[in-house]
Amino acid sequence: MPFSFSRRPELAGLTRPARRDVRRIAWHFAQRHWTLHAPAFVWFVYVLLHTRFHVTPERRDYLLVTLVIFVVAVVNIRLHIARYLKPARAIFDVLGNSAARTITGR
């Protein structure tokens, strides 16, 4: 399941700092994919439409739509990270801990 990284087979047998490094490498790869930023773009367009044309005149509706877009963004991020866990683990196994930190800049 992509929302619980503790049970992922890609992270099996790693220590806590190693799992963190593999997740950071996966996040590093995921940031390069354009669909990761789609919810932010949708929210930006929604805010412009709301402020310019008052698409949702009620404050409660505006906050509800913003909350839904935020939840979609979080799910999208988790799915992108889960997609890149396998290549991240392969790179971590080949390069090791210090190289992983060099890749992510930490």
C-alpha positions in Angstrom: 0.0 0.0 0.0 1.6 3.3 -1.0 0.3 5.2 2.1 2.2 3.0 4.6 5.9 3.0 3.7 6.8 0.8 6.6 5.4 -2.3 4.9 6.9 -1.7 1.5 9.1 -4.6 0.2 11.6 -2.0 -1.2 12.4 -0.9 2.4 12.6 -4.4 3.9 15.9 -5.1 5.8 17.0 -1.5 6.1 17.8 0.4 9.2 15.7 3.5 10.0 18.3 6.0 8.7 18.7 3.9 5.5 14.9 3.8 5.0 14.9 7.6 5.4 17.7 7.9 2.8 15.9 5.7 0.3 12.7 7.7 0.7 14.7 10.9 0.2 16.1 9.6 -3.0 12.6 8.6 -4.2 11.3 12.1 -3.3 14.3 13.6 -5.2 13.2 11.6 -8.3 9.5 12.3 -7.8 10.1 16.1 -7.7 11.2 15.9 -11.3 7.8 14.6 -12.6 5.4 17.3 -13.8 2.3 15.6 -12.5 3.5 16.1 -9.0 2.9 19.8 -9.4 -0.6 19.4 -11.0 -2.6 19.9 -7.8 -0.7 23.1 -7.0 -1.4 24.4 -10.5 -5.1 23.5 -10.1 -5.3 25.3 -6.8 -3.6 28.4 -8.2 -6.1 28.6 -11.1 -8.9 28.0 -8.6 -7.7 30.9 -6.4 -7.5 33.2 -9.4 -11.0 32.3 -10.5 -12.3 32.7 -7.0 -10.7 36.1 -6.5 -11.5 37.4 -9.9 -14.9 35.9 -10.7 -16.1 34.8 -7.3 -16.6 31.1 -8.4 -17.4 30.1 -4.9 -18.9 33.1 -3.0 -19.1 31.3 0.3 -16.0 31.2 2.4 -16.9 27.7 3.7 -17.1 26.3 0.1 -13.8 27.9 -0.8 -12.1 26.3 2.2 -13.7 22.9 1.4 -12.4 23.0 -2.1 -9.0 24.1 -0.9 -9.0 21.2 1.6 -9.9 18.7 -1.1 -7.2 19.9 -3.4 -4.7 19.6 -0.5 -5.8 16.0 0.2 -5.4 15.2 -3.5 -1.9 16.8 -3.4 -0.8 14.7 -0.5 -2.1 11.5 -2.1 -0.4 12.4 -5.3 2.9 13.0 -3.5 2.7 9.6 -1.7 1.9 7.8 -5.0 4.9 9.4 -6.7 7.2 8.5 -3.9 5.9 4.9 -3.9 6.5 4.7 -7.7 10.2 5.7 -7.3 11.0 3.5 -4.2 12.3 0.6 -6.3 14.8 2.6 -8.3 15.8 4.5 -5.2 16.5 1.3 -3.4 18.6 0.0 -6.3 20.7 3.2 -6.3 21.0 3.0 -2.5 22.2 -0.6 -2.7 24.8 0.2 -5.4 26.1 3.6 -4.1 25.6 3.3 -0.4 24.7 5.8 2.3 27.2 8.6 1.7 26.4 8.7 -2.1 22.7 8.8 -1.3 23.2 11.9 0.8 25.2 13.5 -1.9 22.4 12.9 -4.4 19.8 14.5 -2.2 22.0 17.3 -1.0 21.7 16.4 2.7 
